[in-house]
Amino acid sequence: MMPESMEVTPSVPPSLDLQAVRSELEELQRSLEENEDSSMDSLGSEKLLRECALHLESRIQQVLSEYSNVDSFLGIDDLDAYVEHMKEELVAVEAESSKISNEIEVLKRTTIEDSNKLKMDLEVLKLSLDRFASQDPEEATFNCSSMNGEDRMNVIVDRECNAFEVEGTIGGMKVIDVADNSIRLSLHTHIPNVEDFSTLQRLEGLIEKSELDHELIIEVSNGTMELKNAEIFPADVHLHDIINASKSIRRFAVKSANKSSHSFEYLDQDEMIMCSMIGGIDACIKVSQGWPLADSPLKLISLKSSDHYTKGISLSLICKVEKMANSLDGRIRQNLSSFADAVEKILKEQMHLELQADSG
């Protein structure tokens, strides 16, 4: 556990020399470009292949010249055996040539991939240094004083790689800026129109969507990832309205599913759905992010006894049902009614098997 505050003492190592680091990065980039130019030049590998081909052709010509009159002193059987041997030699040489060619291609591909990765890492480090240099000098010195050079670079790389990971993972979102305790994002906000919905089928078959460009600022507490504040600009779409709309859509989906053979109840605080099953058993179903608009599967997290009738339900039975239910096809788990029917079917089958085992 790291202390919440540190005291700066005279023994603190010197601050990070940004100019020296920048010079080293530029030197690395120059070396990378030089190596990239030489590696991208395929003349070397082509020359090697040509030399192999010429060597093979020379050997063949040599053999042919040495045995040009072979038919004059070899019998038919010996000649056939000689030809067969030469064919085997040719196949072996061709196989070796093909192996060398494949190895060259693998090395070229690996070199290009490593070069691209290194190039991206260098760009990330340069961007981080620019941001670091724009900070208050005293604050920058304090933040880095207790770390060695390698640790400093790791902190910078981790922060920037996390930002790029967020940008690459979430569609329609772009990272604008990353600070110590906040991140600024540009995103497309999709707002569903739910005013005219009358059935769950229309909800799942949503067509009309409005798209707006927004800027989102997320702040977290110092030293942790706990959410501290979030703001969206322009403020024409309020975050609490989006959250409430999401909850309203879920409540509507659960209410529509209540028309089936099961009884459902949506718990806002836990983001769970309680479903009444046979024999006084309640199934706790976890709602995935984006459900029901997105193709997010539901998940069975537990089975609970709702009255004394199910007092004897075993833990092994619960575990089996949960495992089998959460292994169902994703399309079944996306629809609440279908998922509940499937869970109940599995529950019946496993209870029957358990009764048979007990009676046997």
Secondary structure by P-SEA (a helix, b strand, c coil): ccccbbbbccccccccaaaaaaaaaaaaaaaaaaaaaaaacaaaaaaaaaaaaaaaaaaaaaaaaaaccccccccaaaaaaaaaaaaaaaaaaaaaaaaaaaaaaaaaaaaaaaaaaaaaaaaaaaaaaaaaaaccaaaaaaacccccaaaaaaaaaaaaaaaaaaaacccccccccccccbbbbbbbbbbbbccccccaaaaaaccbbbbbbbbbbbbbccccccccccccccccccaaaaaaaaaaaaaaaaaaaccccbbbbbbccccbbbbbcccbbbbbbbbccccccccbbbbbccccccccccccccaaaaaaaaaaaaaccaaaaacaaaaaaaaaaaaaaaaaaaaaaaac
